[in-house]
Amino acid sequence: MVNKNQRLTSEEIIFYLDLVSDFIKFRSLAKAIKNYIEEKNQIAPSSFGVVIFQDNDNPITLYGKEDSDLILDTLKEAWETRERDQSYFENGLFEILSYCLRESRTSDKTFRVIVLSDTPSTLPDDYHNALYDILLKIKPFSIYIDIIRLGDQKFYPDDVKLKVITNETNGGTFYCRDHKRFSSILISLTQTKDKYATPIQDLKADIMEEDKTFYEKLAAHLLSLTKGDEKICILCEKEACPHEKEHSVELGKCYNCSSVFHRCCAAEYSIENSIGPFRHIFRCPICDTLLLLEEEYIKELYIERFKEKEKVEEVKPVQEISQEKEVSKEIKSEETEKIMKEKKPPEDEVDGGEEFKKVRVGGFFGKEVMFRKQQGKKKPKDSLLEPVLKQKTEKVENREKVSITSLKPPKKKKSIKLCPICGAMVKFGNVCPTCGSEL
């Protein structure tokens, strides 16, 4: 059986330089990017890319390179001829996201986009709306966007737009107001972001049903077998499907790696390893290619098998809880009866009767007062709270006296600092553990 969790996914980092001003010099920029690539390769070997617009509105792009010298040489050649009049922020992200989606069709790769921007974009709102629509569609894929805003200003007119983009892609927005701190901010982004992947339950609320066609066009149907193809399913490792009552031998294969699947086995695998909320789209467990099955067949199989399993799992805990409640009620009723019997005073503790006696207070001419006189001894009735009060008084008497000199004064709460770059809380030290900036 194929276990997808055992396979490691690769990562590609793409630098998008949307730099118009001279806030940071090329020498400092190239040195910081080189240090980042070296640090990243020590954590996990990765591939890299770069995008930078030229003064003729055309971008220079380089993707999937493992050699850092190629990245730096490309930047050096394009730096002097880069666009200096306006920002093409949205255009560059359109180009990069299009590449990520093309690669995601045949590779389950993680994409990290690091945007270096120093000037707000002045493009119409239609560009931003179109970009936001694409950001919602890429959520089922591992694409993360971090933005570093370079500049000495405290506020920018596009601050909200930048934070919306990074929030939708599980990234972060960082502000570098001193070019000397740029390298430390960039190094803080070397950690992987696989743990921030959006769960499938959250994707169902974000992805619309009308976007289904978009994902179906990225995937491909299974191909029919030809002569010479192996007829052993890679999932169940059998020629006849063990799940079908008729032992169906209907087989299909991946167009990219020719891996063979039973229709039923592929359907069950797709339900458990779907892309986003669409259960009929999945990745080939061998080559990561996006594959597509008939949606109606998946719905029938899901209702027939998986819904029954869910109902059984839901009913069992309810029955166990009800049984536990009944047993606990019986135990409580027995305990209360036992307590009432122990606390009830015996009837033979009261002896004799009562009579009244007149007494003059203040001499013969004094006021006459009636007193109740007891004949014999009478034991007072024990209240139900008396044993509890006795236990409390015994505990108070037996408690050792604490000297005030032995008490320690309350400790002062340690101050918590907030990082001015990324907003993370810093409890110890003067260096942010998230972005590495000094406080």
C-alpha positions as CSV (number, residue, x, y, z in Angstrom):
1,M,0.0,0.0,0.0
2,V,1.1,3.5,-0.8
3,N,1.5,5.9,2.2
4,K,1.5,9.5,1.1
5,N,2.5,10.8,4.5
6,Q,5.9,9.1,4.1
7,R,6.9,11.2,1.1
8,L,8.5,14.6,1.6
9,T,7.4,17.6,-0.4
10,S,10.0,20.0,-1.9
11,E,9.9,23.7,-1.5
12,E,10.6,26.6,-3.9
13,I,11.2,30.1,-2.8
14,I,10.5,32.9,-5.3
15,F,11.8,36.5,-4.7
16,Y,9.6,39.2,-6.2
17,L,11.5,42.5,-6.3
18,D,9.0,45.4,-6.6
19,L,11.6,48.0,-5.7
20,V,11.3,51.5,-7.3
21,S,13.3,53.7,-4.9
22,D,16.9,53.6,-3.7
23,F,16.0,52.9,-0.1
24,I,18.3,49.8,-0.2
25,K,21.5,49.4,-2.2
26,F,22.0,46.5,-4.5
27,R,25.1,45.3,-2.6
28,S,23.1,45.0,0.7
29,L,20.2,43.4,-1.1
30,A,22.4,40.8,-2.9
31,K,24.2,39.9,0.3
32,A,21.0,39.4,2.3
33,I,19.5,37.2,-0.4
34,K,22.7,35.1,-0.6
35,N,22.7,34.7,3.2
36,Y,19.1,33.6,3.1
37,I,19.7,31.0,0.4
38,E,22.6,29.5,2.3
39,E,20.6,29.5,5.6
40,K,17.6,27.9,3.9
41,N,19.7,25.1,2.3
42,Q,21.1,24.2,5.7
43,I,17.5,23.7,7.0
44,A,16.2,21.9,3.9
45,P,17.6,21.9,0.3
46,S,15.2,24.0,-1.8
47,S,15.0,25.6,-5.3
48,F,14.7,29.3,-5.9
49,G,13.3,31.8,-8.4
50,V,13.2,35.6,-9.0
51,V,10.8,38.0,-10.7
52,I,11.7,41.7,-11.4
53,F,9.9,44.1,-13.8
54,Q,11.9,46.1,-16.4
55,D,11.3,49.6,-17.6
56,N,9.5,48.3,-20.7
57,D,6.8,46.7,-18.5
58,N,8.1,43.2,-19.2
59,P,9.2,41.0,-16.2
60,I,12.4,39.0,-16.1
61,T,11.5,35.6,-14.5
62,L,13.7,32.7,-13.4
63,Y,12.2,29.7,-11.6
64,G,13.3,26.4,-10.1
65,K,17.0,27.0,-9.8
66,E,19.1,25.5,-7.0
67,D,22.3,27.5,-7.8
68,S,22.3,30.8,-5.9
69,D,24.8,32.3,-8.3
70,L,22.2,32.1,-11.1
71,I,19.7,34.1,-9.0
72,L,22.2,36.7,-8.1
73,D,23.5,37.1,-11.6
74,T,20.0,37.6,-12.9
75,L,19.4,40.3,-10.3
76,K,22.6,42.0,-11.2
77,E,21.8,42.2,-14.9
78,A,18.2,43.4,-14.3
79,W,18.8,45.8,-11.4
80,E,19.9,48.9,-13.4
81,T,17.1,48.5,-16.0
82,R,14.3,47.8,-13.5
83,E,11.1,49.8,-13.5
84,R,11.6,53.1,-11.6
85,D,8.4,55.0,-12.2
86,Q,5.6,52.9,-10.7
87,S,4.8,49.7,-8.8
88,Y,3.6,46.6,-10.7
89,F,2.7,44.8,-7.5
90,E,-0.5,43.0,-8.7
91,N,1.0,42.1,-12.1
92,G,4.0,40.4,-10.5
93,L,1.8,38.3,-8.2
94,F,-0.3,37.3,-11.2
95,E,2.8,36.1,-13.0
96,I,4.1,34.1,-10.0
97,L,0.7,32.6,-9.0
98,S,0.2,31.4,-12.6
99,Y,3.5,29.6,-12.5
100,C,2.7,28.0,-9.1
101,L,-0.6,26.7,-10.5
102,R,1.0,25.3,-13.6
103,E,3.6,23.5,-11.4
104,S,0.9,22.3,-9.0
105,R,-0.7,20.2,-11.7
106,T,2.1,17.7,-11.6
107,S,3.9,18.4,-8.3
108,D,2.9,18.7,-4.7
109,K,5.4,21.4,-4.1
110,T,5.4,24.1,-1.4
111,F,5.8,27.6,-2.8
112,R,7.1,30.5,-0.7
113,V,6.7,34.0,-2.3
114,I,8.7,36.7,-0.7
115,V,7.7,40.2,-2.0
116,L,10.1,43.1,-1.5
117,S,8.1,46.3,-2.0
118,D,8.9,50.0,-1.3
119,T,6.1,51.8,-3.1
120,P,2.3,51.4,-3.0
121,S,0.7,50.3,-6.2
122,T,-1.5,52.8,-8.0
123,L,-3.2,50.3,-10.3
124,P,-7.1,50.4,-10.3
125,D,-9.1,48.4,-7.8
126,D,-10.1,45.9,-10.5
127,Y,-6.5,44.5,-10.3
128,H,-6.7,44.0,-6.6
129,N,-10.2,42.4,-6.8
130,A,-8.9,40.0,-9.5
131,L,-5.9,39.2,-7.4
132,Y,-8.0,38.5,-4.3
133,D,-10.2,36.1,-6.4
134,I,-7.1,34.1,-7.3
135,L,-5.9,34.1,-3.7
136,L,-9.1,32.3,-2.7
137,K,-8.7,29.7,-5.4
138,I,-5.1,28.8,-4.5
139,K,-6.0,27.9,-0.9
140,P,-6.0,24.2,-1.4
141,F,-2.4,24.4,-2.6
142,S,0.7,25.1,-0.4
143,I,1.4,28.7,-1.5
144,Y,2.4,31.2,1.1
145,I,3.1,34.9,0.5
146,D,5.3,37.1,2.8
147,I,5.6,40.9,2.1
148,I,8.5,43.1,3.4
149,R,7.7,46.8,3.0
150,L,10.9,48.8,2.7
151,G,10.8,52.5,3.6
152,D,11.0,55.0,6.5
153,Q,7.3,55.9,6.5
154,K,5.2,54.8,9.5
155,F,2.0,54.3,7.5
156,Y,1.2,53.5,3.8
157,P,-2.1,53.8,1.9
158,D,-2.0,50.1,1.0
159,D,-1.3,48.7,4.5
160,V,-4.7,47.0,4.7
161,K,-4.4,45.5,1.2
162,L,-1.0,44.0,2.1
163,K,-2.3,42.4,5.3
164,V,-5.3,41.0,3.6
165,I,-3.1,39.3,1.0
166,T,-0.7,37.8,3.6
167,N,-3.6,36.7,5.9
168,E,-5.3,34.8,3.1
169,T,-2.1,32.9,2.3
170,N,-0.9,32.3,5.8
171,G,2.0,34.7,5.4
172,G,3.1,37.9,7.2
173,T,3.6,41.6,6.6
174,F,6.9,43.0,7.8
175,Y,8.0,46.7,7.9
176,C,11.7,47.5,7.5
177,R,12.2,51.2,8.3
178,D,16.0,50.8,8.6
179,H,17.9,49.1,5.7
180,K,20.4,47.7,8.2
181,R,17.7,45.4,9.6
182,F,16.6,44.0,6.3
183,S,18.9,41.0,6.5
184,S,17.6,39.9,9.9
185,I,14.0,40.2,8.8
186,L,14.7,38.1,5.7
187,I,16.6,35.4,7.6
188,S,13.6,35.1,10.0
189,L,11.6,33.7,7.0
190,T,13.7,30.6,6.5
191,Q,11.5,28.4,8.6
192,T,9.0,26.2,6.7
193,K,5.3,27.0,6.9
194,D,3.8,23.5,6.3
195,K,2.2,23.7,9.9
196,Y,0.2,26.7,8.8
197,A,-1.6,24.8,6.0
198,T,-5.3,25.5,6.0
199,P,-7.4,22.5,7.1
200,I,-10.0,21.0,4.7
201,Q,-12.8,21.9,7.1
202,D,-11.9,25.6,6.8
203,L,-11.5,25.4,3.0
204,K,-15.1,24.3,2.6
205,A,-16.3,27.7,3.9
206,D,-14.0,29.7,1.6
207,I,-14.2,27.9,-1.7
208,M,-17.4,28.4,-3.7
209,E,-19.2,25.7,-5.6
210,E,-18.9,27.7,-8.9
211,D,-15.1,27.4,-8.5
212,K,-15.3,23.7,-9.1
213,T,-14.7,24.1,-12.8
214,F,-11.4,25.9,-12.1
215,Y,-10.0,22.9,-10.2
216,E,-11.4,20.4,-12.6
217,K,-9.5,22.0,-15.4
218,L,-6.3,21.6,-13.5
219,A,-6.8,17.9,-13.2
220,A,-7.0,15.1,-15.8
221,H,-9.1,11.9,-16.0
222,L,-7.6,8.4,-15.7
223,L,-6.6,6.9,-19.0
224,S,-7.7,3.4,-20.2
225,L,-5.1,0.7,-20.2
226,T,-3.4,-0.4,-23.3
227,K,-1.7,-3.6,-24.3
228,G,1.3,-4.3,-22.2
229,D,0.2,-2.3,-19.2
230,E,0.4,-4.0,-15.8
231,K,-3.0,-4.9,-14.4
232,I,-2.1,-4.7,-10.7
233,C,-3.6,-1.8,-8.7
234,I,-1.0,0.1,-6.8
235,L,-3.4,0.8,-3.9
236,C,-4.7,-2.7,-3.1
237,E,-1.9,-4.6,-4.9
238,K,-4.4,-7.0,-6.5
239,E,-5.8,-7.5,-10.0
240,A,-9.4,-7.9,-8.9
241,C,-10.7,-5.1,-6.6
242,P,-11.5,-6.6,-3.1
243,H,-14.0,-3.9,-2.3
244,E,-16.4,-4.6,-5.2
245,K,-18.9,-7.4,-4.7
246,E,-18.6,-8.4,-8.4
247,H,-14.8,-8.1,-8.1
248,S,-14.7,-5.4,-10.7
249,V,-11.6,-5.3,-12.9
250,E,-12.2,-1.8,-14.3
251,L,-8.8,-0.2,-14.3
252,G,-7.4,3.2,-15.2
253,K,-3.9,4.7,-15.2
254,C,-2.2,8.1,-14.5
255,Y,-1.2,9.9,-17.7
256,N,2.0,11.1,-16.2
257,C,3.5,8.0,-14.5
258,S,1.2,5.2,-15.8
259,S,0.3,4.0,-12.3
260,V,-2.7,1.7,-12.4
261,F,-5.8,2.1,-10.2
262,H,-9.0,0.2,-9.6
263,R,-11.9,2.6,-10.0
264,C,-13.2,1.8,-6.5
265,C,-9.7,2.0,-4.9
266,A,-9.0,5.3,-6.6
267,A,-12.4,6.6,-5.4
268,E,-11.8,5.7,-1.7
269,Y,-8.3,7.2,-1.9
270,S,-9.7,10.4,-3.4
271,I,-12.3,10.8,-0.7
272,E,-9.6,10.6,2.0
273,N,-7.0,12.6,0.2
274,S,-9.0,15.2,-1.8
275,I,-7.9,18.6,-3.0
276,G,-9.9,21.0,-0.9
277,P,-13.6,20.3,-0.5
278,F,-13.9,18.4,-3.8
279,R,-13.7,14.7,-3.1
280,H,-13.4,13.7,-6.8
281,I,-10.0,15.5,-7.3
282,F,-6.9,14.0,-5.8
283,R,-3.1,13.6,-6.4
284,C,-1.5,10.5,-7.8
285,P,0.3,8.9,-4.8
286,I,3.3,8.2,-7.0
287,C,4.0,11.4,-9.0
288,D,1.6,14.0,-7.4
289,T,-0.2,14.7,-10.6
290,L,-3.8,16.1,-10.2
291,L,-6.3,13.4,-11.2
292,L,-10.1,13.6,-11.7
293,L,-12.8,11.0,-11.2
294,E,-16.6,11.0,-11.9
295,E,-18.2,13.2,-9.3
296,E,-21.5,11.2,-9.2
297,Y,-19.7,7.9,-8.6
298,I,-17.8,9.5,-5.7
299,K,-21.0,10.8,-4.2
300,E,-22.7,7.4,-4.3
301,L,-19.7,5.7,-2.8
302,Y,-19.4,8.3,-0.1
303,I,-23.0,8.0,0.9
304,E,-22.9,4.2,0.8
305,R,-19.8,3.5,2.8
306,F,-18.4,6.6,4.6
307,K,-21.7,7.9,5.9
308,E,-22.5,4.6,7.5
309,K,-19.1,4.5,9.2
310,E,-19.7,8.0,10.5
311,K,-23.2,7.1,11.9
312,V,-21.8,4.1,13.7
313,E,-19.0,6.1,15.2
314,E,-21.5,8.8,16.4
315,V,-24.0,6.4,17.9
316,K,-21.6,4.4,20.0
317,P,-20.4,7.3,22.3
318,V,-24.0,8.4,22.8
319,Q,-25.1,4.9,24.1
320,E,-22.0,4.7,26.4
321,I,-22.8,8.1,27.9
322,S,-26.4,7.2,28.5
323,Q,-25.4,4.0,30.3
324,E,-22.9,5.9,32.4
325,K,-25.6,8.4,33.4
326,E,-28.0,5.7,34.5
327,V,-25.3,3.9,36.6
328,S,-24.3,7.2,38.2
329,K,-27.9,8.0,39.0
330,E,-28.4,4.6,40.8
331,I,-25.2,5.1,42.7
332,K,-26.2,8.6,43.8
333,S,-29.7,7.4,45.0
334,E,-28.1,4.6,47.0
335,E,-25.7,7.1,48.6
336,T,-28.4,9.6,49.5
337,E,-30.5,6.9,51.2
338,K,-27.5,5.7,53.2
339,I,-26.7,9.2,54.3
340,M,-30.3,9.9,55.4
341,K,-30.4,6.7,57.5
342,E,-27.1,7.7,59.2
343,K,-28.2,11.3,59.9
344,K,-31.8,10.4,61.2
345,P,-31.9,10.7,65.0
346,P,-33.3,7.8,67.0
347,E,-36.8,8.3,68.4
348,D,-36.0,7.1,72.0
349,E,-33.6,10.0,72.7
350,V,-36.4,12.3,74.0
351,D,-37.5,11.6,77.6
352,G,-40.3,13.0,79.8
353,G,-42.7,15.8,79.1
354,E,-42.9,19.6,79.6
355,E,-44.8,22.0,82.0
356,F,-45.0,25.8,82.5
357,K,-44.1,27.7,85.7
358,K,-45.1,31.3,86.8
359,V,-42.4,33.5,88.4
360,R,-42.8,37.1,89.7
361,V,-39.9,39.4,88.7
362,G,-39.2,42.4,91.0
363,G,-41.0,41.3,94.2
364,F,-44.7,40.7,95.1
365,F,-45.9,43.5,92.9
366,G,-43.6,42.6,90.1
367,K,-44.4,41.4,86.7
368,E,-45.5,37.8,86.3
369,V,-43.6,35.8,83.7
370,M,-44.3,32.3,82.3
371,F,-41.3,29.9,82.0
372,R,-41.2,26.5,80.3
373,K,-39.9,23.8,82.6
374,Q,-38.5,20.5,81.3
375,Q,-39.3,17.3,83.2
376,G,-36.4,14.8,82.7
377,K,-33.6,15.1,80.3
378,K,-34.0,15.9,76.6
379,K,-31.4,15.4,74.0
380,P,-31.4,18.0,71.2
381,K,-32.0,16.7,67.7
382,D,-28.9,16.5,65.6
383,S,-29.1,18.5,62.5
384,L,-27.8,17.2,59.2
385,L,-25.2,20.0,59.1
386,E,-23.7,19.1,62.5
387,P,-21.2,16.5,61.2
388,V,-20.0,18.9,58.5
389,L,-19.6,21.7,61.0
390,K,-17.7,19.4,63.4
391,Q,-15.3,18.4,60.6
392,K,-14.7,22.0,59.7
393,T,-14.0,23.1,63.3
394,E,-11.6,20.1,63.7
395,K,-9.7,21.1,60.6
396,V,-9.5,24.7,61.8
397,E,-8.2,23.6,65.2
398,N,-5.7,21.2,63.8
399,R,-4.4,23.7,61.2
400,E,-1.0,25.0,62.0
401,K,-0.6,28.7,62.6
402,V,1.4,30.4,59.9
403,S,3.7,33.2,60.9
404,I,3.5,36.4,58.8
405,T,7.3,36.4,58.6
406,S,7.3,33.1,56.7
407,L,5.0,34.5,53.9
408,K,6.8,35.5,50.7
409,P,5.8,38.7,48.9
410,P,4.1,38.3,45.6
411,K,6.4,38.3,42.6
412,K,6.1,41.0,40.1
413,K,4.9,40.0,36.7
414,K,7.5,40.0,34.0
415,S,7.0,42.6,31.4
416,I,6.1,41.4,27.9
417,K,7.5,43.3,24.9
418,L,5.9,43.5,21.5
419,C,8.2,43.3,18.4
420,P,7.8,46.5,16.3
421,I,8.4,44.6,13.1
422,C,6.1,41.5,13.3
423,G,4.1,42.2,16.4
424,A,5.2,39.0,18.2
425,M,5.3,38.8,22.0
426,V,8.8,38.6,23.5
427,K,9.1,37.5,27.1
428,F,12.8,37.0,27.4
429,G,15.8,38.8,25.9
430,N,15.9,41.7,23.5
431,V,15.7,39.7,20.2
432,C,12.4,38.7,18.6
433,P,12.3,34.9,18.2
434,T,9.9,35.2,15.2
435,C,11.7,37.7,12.9
436,G,15.1,38.1,14.7
437,S,14.9,41.9,15.0
438,E,16.4,43.7,18.0
439,L,14.0,45.4,20.4
